[in-house]
Amino acid sequence: MNITMKFPGLEDVMVTKMEQVEDRVALHVELEVRPHQCPRCQEKTRRVHDYRIQKIKHLKWFERLTSLFYKRRRYACGACGKKFPERNSFVARYQRFSKEWNQAVHVRSVKAKTFKEVAGHYGASSSTIVRRFDVLALQEIQEPGRLPRIIAIDEYKGDTREGKYQLIIADGETRQPIDILPNRKKKTIKRYLQQHGSGVEIVVMDMSNAFKAAVQQALGKPVIIADRFHFCRYIYWALDGVRRRVQKNWTDYDRKKGKRMRYVFHKNSGKL
């Protein structure tokens, strides 16, 4: 069976066989024999040396995972005897995924919520999607310049190879993210601020001793401001500690009522 229909990404390919195996589609493809230039002596040849079948993952067809079984030729140069593979437009050398598959994964890995979601959709492992994303990130990420006068730093849970927590740095005035550090370690923060923080005068952050030490050692004596969220949280924790201590002397009935009303102490008096 030869299919002459042109498919996106497979325009110069001949589909010799198509079959469905359970919930997957298998396409057996090959290219026409055509003159190839020898990479050693630059002579042209049409002499075929041998074939091998290469399995390649491709984009879904009709919501079914699709694999290409590519009958790949090796040509033999008649002048110097050099053996070399034929050129094609749909898969790079030493790759098991088509170029169309890689392009789609690059777009989806940026927009999707999780790498696991992308992996399930395209029939690959999460680690494969992460590697594709890392390659894309290296191409797109630009080296940050000098940090602004006011910056805000805070940690968040990202769970990467460098650790479970990362550090985000934002402009303290515009609130726009500037950079993300791979971890929240003191030496990482200190080294980054020494490289880019010569113009920083004010740092907004939580009251972490590691953050404070890194900022002071890297920047000298900048103005450190405790951010509102963490400042209020410490007040709530202290207030809750007092409530628990006082309620220990109450009856069981009153203690249960007080526990249910613990958030009343956090509200503005005008909203009670």
MARVEXPA-30009 format. One record per residue (C-alpha): x, y, z. Coordinates in steps of 0.1 Angstrom, whole numbers, plus 2048, in hexadecimal, padded with zeros to 3 digits. Example, Ala and Ser with C-alpha at 12.3 -4.5 7.8 and 13.67 -1.06 7.14 Angstrom:
2
+-----+-----+-----+
!  c1 !  c2 !  c3 !
+-----+-----+-----+
! 87B ! 7D3 ! 84E !
! 889 ! 7F5 ! 847 !
+-----+-----+-----+
END
This chain:
272
+-----+-----+-----+
!  c1 !  c2 !  c3 !
+-----+-----+-----+
! 800 ! 800 ! 800 !
! 80F ! 821 ! 7F5 !
! 7FE ! 841 ! 801 !
! 805 ! 860 ! 7ED !
! 7F2 ! 878 ! 804 !
! 808 ! 894 ! 812 !
! 809 ! 896 ! 838 !
! 816 ! 8B4 ! 84C !
! 83A ! 8AD ! 854 !
! 83B ! 88E ! 83D !
! 838 ! 89F ! 81B !
! 854 ! 88B ! 80A !
! 84C ! 86A ! 81A !
! 83B ! 84B ! 80B !
! 825 ! 838 ! 822 !
! 827 ! 813 ! 818 !
! 812 ! 805 ! 834 !
! 7FB ! 811 ! 84F !
! 7EE ! 7FB ! 86B !
! 7DD ! 7FF ! 88D !
! 7EC ! 7EC ! 8AB !
! 7D4 ! 7EF ! 8C8 !
! 7D0 ! 814 ! 8CE !
! 7EE ! 81F ! 8BA !
! 7F4 ! 826 ! 895 !
! 813 ! 819 ! 883 !
! 81E ! 828 ! 862 !
! 839 ! 817 ! 84D !
! 84A ! 832 ! 839 !
! 868 ! 836 ! 821 !
! 876 ! 84F ! 809 !
! 87C ! 84D ! 7E4 !
! 89E ! 843 ! 7D7 !
! 8AF ! 863 ! 7CC !
! 8D3 ! 86E ! 7C6 !
! 8E7 ! 877 ! 7E5 !
! 908 ! 889 ! 7E8 !
! 923 ! 876 ! 7FA !
! 92F ! 889 ! 819 !
! 953 ! 87E ! 813 !
! 95A ! 883 ! 7EE !
! 93B ! 897 ! 7E4 !
! 933 ! 87F ! 7C8 !
! 90E ! 877 ! 7C1 !
! 901 ! 854 ! 7C4 !
! 8E0 ! 840 ! 7C3 !
! 8EF ! 81F ! 7CE !
! 8DD ! 811 ! 7EC !
! 8F3 ! 7FE ! 805 !
! 8D9 ! 7F1 ! 81E !
! 8B9 ! 7FA ! 832 !
! 8AF ! 7FB ! 856 !
! 88E ! 801 ! 868 !
! 88D ! 81F ! 87F !
! 870 ! 823 ! 897 !
! 866 ! 848 ! 89C !
! 84B ! 857 ! 8B2 !
! 835 ! 86F ! 89F !
! 817 ! 886 ! 8A6 !
! 7F5 ! 876 ! 8AE !
! 7DE ! 86B ! 892 !
! 7B9 ! 86D ! 89A !
! 7C2 ! 86F ! 8BF !
! 7D7 ! 84F ! 8BD !
! 7FC ! 84D ! 8C5 !
! 80F ! 849 ! 8A4 !
! 831 ! 839 ! 89C !
! 844 ! 83B ! 87B !
! 857 ! 81C ! 870 !
! 870 ! 82C ! 859 !
! 882 ! 816 ! 840 !
! 8A2 ! 82A ! 83F !
! 8BC ! 824 ! 824 !
! 8E1 ! 827 ! 824 !
! 8F2 ! 831 ! 804 !
! 914 ! 825 ! 7F9 !
! 92A ! 83C ! 7E5 !
! 937 ! 82C ! 7C5 !
! 957 ! 842 ! 7C5 !
! 964 ! 83F ! 7E8 !
! 94F ! 824 ! 7F8 !
! 941 ! 83A ! 814 !
! 920 ! 82E ! 823 !
! 908 ! 849 ! 82F !
! 8E3 ! 84C ! 838 !
! 8CA ! 85D ! 822 !
! 8BE ! 880 ! 82A !
! 89B ! 886 ! 836 !
! 886 ! 8A3 ! 843 !
! 872 ! 894 ! 85F !
! 88A ! 886 ! 878 !
! 8AC ! 892 ! 884 !
! 8CA ! 87B ! 887 !
! 8CB ! 864 ! 8A5 !
! 8A8 ! 86E ! 8AF !
! 88A ! 858 ! 8B8 !
! 870 ! 875 ! 8B4 !
! 866 ! 887 ! 895 !
! 86C ! 8AC ! 890 !
! 847 ! 8B3 ! 890 !
! 844 ! 8A1 ! 8B1 !
! 860 ! 8B5 ! 8C0 !
! 851 ! 8D6 ! 8B4 !
! 82F ! 8CD ! 8C3 !
! 83F ! 8C3 ! 8E5 !
! 852 ! 8E4 ! 8E6 !
! 832 ! 8F8 ! 8E4 !
! 81D ! 8E1 ! 8FB !
! 838 ! 8DF ! 916 !
! 837 ! 905 ! 91A !
! 811 ! 908 ! 91B !
! 807 ! 8E8 ! 92E !
! 803 ! 8E7 ! 953 !
! 81A ! 8CA ! 95A !
! 834 ! 8B6 ! 947 !
! 821 ! 896 ! 950 !
! 803 ! 8A3 ! 93D !
! 818 ! 8A9 ! 91D !
! 829 ! 887 ! 921 !
! 807 ! 875 ! 922 !
! 7FA ! 887 ! 904 !
! 818 ! 880 ! 8EE !
! 821 ! 85D ! 8FA !
! 842 ! 865 ! 90A !
! 851 ! 865 ! 92D !
! 851 ! 884 ! 943 !
! 878 ! 885 ! 943 !
! 877 ! 887 ! 91C !
! 860 ! 8A5 ! 91D !
! 876 ! 8B6 ! 938 !
! 895 ! 8B1 ! 922 !
! 883 ! 8C1 ! 904 !
! 878 ! 8DE ! 91A !
! 89B ! 8E3 ! 927 !
! 8A8 ! 8E6 ! 903 !
! 88E ! 8FF ! 8FB !
! 895 ! 913 ! 91B !
! 8BA ! 916 ! 913 !
! 8B1 ! 925 ! 8F1 !
! 898 ! 93E ! 8FF !
! 8A6 ! 949 ! 921 !
! 8BA ! 968 ! 921 !
! 8D5 ! 971 ! 93A !
! 8C7 ! 98B ! 953 !
! 8D7 ! 9AC ! 955 !
! 8DB ! 9C3 ! 972 !
! 8BF ! 9C0 ! 98C !
! 8A9 ! 9DE ! 994 !
! 8AB ! 9F3 ! 9B3 !
! 88F ! 9E0 ! 9C5 !
! 88C ! 9BB ! 9C2 !
! 875 ! 9A1 ! 9D3 !
! 880 ! 97D ! 9D9 !
! 86C ! 95F ! 9E4 !
! 86D ! 939 ! 9E2 !
! 854 ! 922 ! 9D2 !
! 851 ! 8FC ! 9CE !
! 85C ! 8F2 ! 9AB !
! 86D ! 8D0 ! 9B2 !
! 889 ! 8D0 ! 998 !
! 8AA ! 8BE ! 996 !
! 8BA ! 8D9 ! 9AB !
! 8A1 ! 8D5 ! 9C8 !
! 87D ! 8D7 ! 9D2 !
! 87D ! 8FD ! 9D6 !
! 888 ! 918 ! 9BE !
! 88B ! 93E ! 9C3 !
! 87A ! 958 ! 9AE !
! 887 ! 97B ! 9AB !
! 86F ! 997 ! 9A0 !
! 870 ! 9BC ! 99B !
! 864 ! 9CC ! 9BC !
! 852 ! 9E9 ! 9AA !
! 843 ! 9DA ! 98B !
! 83F ! 9B7 ! 99A !
! 84B ! 9A7 ! 97A !
! 860 ! 986 ! 97E !
! 885 ! 98B ! 975 !
! 895 ! 969 ! 97B !
! 891 ! 947 ! 98C !
! 8AE ! 937 ! 99F !
! 8B1 ! 911 ! 99E !
! 8B0 ! 90E ! 9C4 !
! 8AD ! 923 ! 9E4 !
! 8CF ! 91C ! 9F2 !
! 8E3 ! 939 ! A02 !
! 901 ! 935 ! 9EB !
! 8EB ! 935 ! 9CC !
! 8D9 ! 955 ! 9D6 !
! 8FA ! 966 ! 9E1 !
! 90C ! 95E ! 9C1 !
! 8EF ! 96A ! 9AB !
! 8EC ! 98B ! 9BE !
! 911 ! 991 ! 9BC !
! 910 ! 98E ! 996 !
! 8F0 ! 9A2 ! 98F !
! 8E7 ! 9B6 ! 9AE !
! 8FF ! 9D3 ! 9AE !
! 8E3 ! 9EC ! 9AB !
! 8CB ! 9DC ! 9C5 !
! 8C2 ! 9F2 ! 9E3 !
! 8A2 ! 9E3 ! 9F0 !
! 899 ! 9BE ! 9F4 !
! 876 ! 9B2 ! 9FC !
! 875 ! 98E ! A09 !
! 86A ! 977 ! A25 !
! 87D ! 976 ! A46 !
! 892 ! 957 ! A3E !
! 8B4 ! 959 ! A4E !
! 8C4 ! 949 ! A2F !
! 8B5 ! 963 ! A18 !
! 8C0 ! 97F ! A30 !
! 8E3 ! 973 ! A33 !
! 8E7 ! 96E ! A0D !
! 8DA ! 991 ! A05 !
! 8F0 ! 9A2 ! A1F !
! 90F ! 98F ! A15 !
! 90A ! 996 ! 9F0 !
! 8FC ! 9BA ! 9F1 !
! 90B ! 9C8 ! A10 !
! 8EF ! 9DA ! A24 !
! 8D0 ! 9DE ! A0E !
! 8AF ! 9E7 ! A1D !
! 89D ! 9C6 ! A25 !
! 877 ! 9C7 ! A26 !
! 862 ! 9AA ! A33 !
! 846 ! 9A3 ! A19 !
! 822 ! 9A7 ! A25 !
! 818 ! 983 ! A21 !
! 833 ! 975 ! A37 !
! 831 ! 991 ! A50 !
! 80C ! 98B ! A55 !
! 811 ! 966 ! A56 !
! 829 ! 969 ! A74 !
! 80F ! 97F ! A85 !
! 7F3 ! 965 ! A7F !
! 809 ! 949 ! A8C !
! 811 ! 95C ! AAC !
! 7EC ! 965 ! AB1 !
! 7E2 ! 940 ! AAB !
! 7FC ! 935 ! AC5 !
! 7ED ! 94D ! ADF !
! 7CA ! 940 ! AD6 !
! 7D5 ! 91C ! ADC !
! 7E5 ! 923 ! AFD !
! 7C7 ! 936 ! B0A !
! 7AE ! 91B ! AFE !
! 7C0 ! 8FF ! B11 !
! 7AE ! 90B ! B30 !
! 78B ! 90B ! B20 !
! 771 ! 8F0 ! B20 !
! 76F ! 8D8 ! B03 !
! 750 ! 8E9 ! AF5 !
! 75F ! 90C ! AF6 !
! 781 ! 900 ! AE8 !
! 76F ! 8F0 ! AC9 !
! 75C ! 910 ! AC4 !
! 77B ! 925 ! AC6 !
! 78E ! 90F ! AAE !
! 773 ! 913 ! A94 !
! 775 ! 939 ! A98 !
! 79B ! 93C ! A96 !
! 79A ! 94F ! A75 !
! 784 ! 96A ! A85 !
! 7A4 ! 978 ! A95 !
! 7B3 ! 97E ! A72 !
! 796 ! 994 ! A65 !
! 794 ! 9B9 ! A65 !
! 77F ! 9C5 ! A82 !
! 768 ! 9D8 ! A6A !
! 760 ! 9B8 ! A57 !
! 755 ! 9A4 ! A76 !
+-----+-----+-----+
END
